[in-house]
Amino acid sequence: QVQPVESGGGLVQAGGSLRLSCAASGGTFSVGPMGWFRQAPGKAREFVATIQWKGDSTYVADSVKGRFTVSRGSSKNMLYLQMNSLKPEDTAVYYCAIRRSQGNGFTWFTGTLDYDYWGQGTQVTVSS
């Protein structure tokens, strides 16, 4: 059973930066694309960013484009989200998600149902 564990959340002022990490354990040799989602109080969980299982191709939501960057460690079991120019509306619990199927390498998976394994989440709070 693959288990993602997020870290790196916290409290930051608007305009600041944070880097989230996700460590995947347990059978990670065959994981597919990995992604970040977030959920603000009273709102549905929404897609933030994803990276393909092969290569470095990434896709980010329009709301964070130009501010957030997703990357993967060389060992493939680490996922990162560099968040710059943070805004109060970025406040949410951020979740790491892993897809079991590797797919074709160029389809972007942005729905919560596209992913099989989820972390417990890490809180990011941006103060104004």
C-alpha positions as a printed Julia matrix, in Angstrom:
128×3 Matrix{Float64}:
   0.0    0.0     0.0
   1.44   3.35   -1.1
   1.27   6.0     1.59
   2.03   9.66    0.84
   3.05  11.91    3.75
   3.07  15.69    3.34
   5.19  18.21    5.22
   6.23  21.83    5.0
   2.99  23.66    5.66
   2.73  26.58    8.01
   1.82  30.22    8.5
   3.25  32.8     6.12
   2.54  36.41    5.25
   1.11  37.37    1.89
   3.87  37.57   -0.68
   5.93  34.94    1.09
   7.0   31.46    0.05
   6.66  27.9     1.28
   7.87  24.57   -0.03
   5.74  21.51    0.5
   7.18  18.01    0.37
   5.52  14.65   -0.09
   7.27  11.39    0.69
   5.69   8.27   -0.73
   6.42   4.95    0.92
   5.4    1.37    0.32
   5.52   0.0    -3.21
   6.56   3.23   -4.87
   8.43   1.46   -7.63
   5.34   1.46   -9.83
   3.57   4.72   -9.05
   2.15   6.87  -11.81
   1.59  10.61  -11.95
   1.61  12.53   -8.68
  -0.3   15.65   -7.86
  -1.19  18.35   -5.37
  -4.71  19.33   -4.41
  -6.01  21.77   -1.83
  -9.18  22.24    0.15
 -10.24  25.46    1.81
 -12.9   25.49    4.57
 -16.37  24.98    3.13
 -15.07  24.36   -0.39
 -14.5   21.3    -2.51
 -11.04  19.85   -2.94
  -9.44  21.39   -6.01
  -6.57  20.55   -8.32
  -3.34  22.52   -7.94
  -0.59  20.78   -9.91
   0.55  17.46  -11.32
   3.65  15.86  -12.78
   3.96  12.87  -15.08
   5.51   9.64  -13.86
   8.07   9.77  -16.68
  10.06  12.88  -17.47
   9.49  16.33  -16.02
   6.27  17.41  -17.69
   4.07  19.4   -15.34
   0.66  21.05  -15.39
  -0.64  23.6   -12.91
  -4.01  25.21  -12.31
  -4.55  28.68  -13.76
  -5.05  30.07  -10.26
  -1.45  29.28   -9.32
   0.29  29.51  -12.68
   3.46  31.56  -12.51
   3.57  31.28   -8.69
   3.65  27.55   -7.92
   6.06  24.96   -9.3
   5.73  21.19   -8.93
   8.73  18.9    -9.13
   9.7   15.34   -8.41
  12.77  13.93   -6.7
  15.26  11.82   -8.62
  14.15   8.75   -6.71
  10.56   9.29   -7.93
   9.16   8.85   -4.43
   9.42  12.52   -3.49
   7.13  15.28   -4.7
   7.55  18.99   -4.07
   5.44  22.1    -4.43
   7.29  25.42   -4.38
   4.81  28.17   -3.61
   5.86  31.78   -4.18
   3.97  35.07   -4.0
   1.43  33.47   -1.72
  -1.98  35.1    -1.35
  -4.58  34.79    1.42
  -6.78  32.85   -0.99
  -4.11  30.14   -1.12
  -5.0   29.27    2.47
  -6.07  25.61    2.54
  -5.11  22.11    3.5
  -2.79  20.81    0.79
  -2.9   17.13   -0.15
  -0.46  14.96   -2.03
  -2.03  12.39   -4.34
  -0.61   9.45   -6.26
  -2.09   7.66   -9.22
  -1.47   3.92   -9.4
  -1.65   3.64  -13.19
   1.23   5.19  -15.09
  -0.92   6.17  -18.07
   0.43   7.23  -21.45
   2.73   9.94  -20.19
   0.91  12.91  -21.73
  -2.63  12.82  -20.32
  -3.15  15.26  -17.47
  -5.06  13.98  -14.46
  -6.76  16.8   -12.57
  -9.73  15.17  -10.85
  -9.78  13.74   -7.36
 -11.1   10.45   -8.73
  -8.03  10.13  -10.95
  -5.83   9.4    -7.93
  -5.69   6.31   -5.78
  -3.61   7.29   -2.74
  -3.91  10.39   -0.61
  -1.92  11.89    2.21
  -3.38  13.35    5.38
  -2.74  16.9     4.25
  -0.7   19.83    5.54
  -2.17  23.21    6.5
  -1.03  26.33    4.68
  -2.23  29.64    6.09
  -1.46  32.93    4.38
  -2.09  36.07    6.39
  -2.86  39.41    4.79
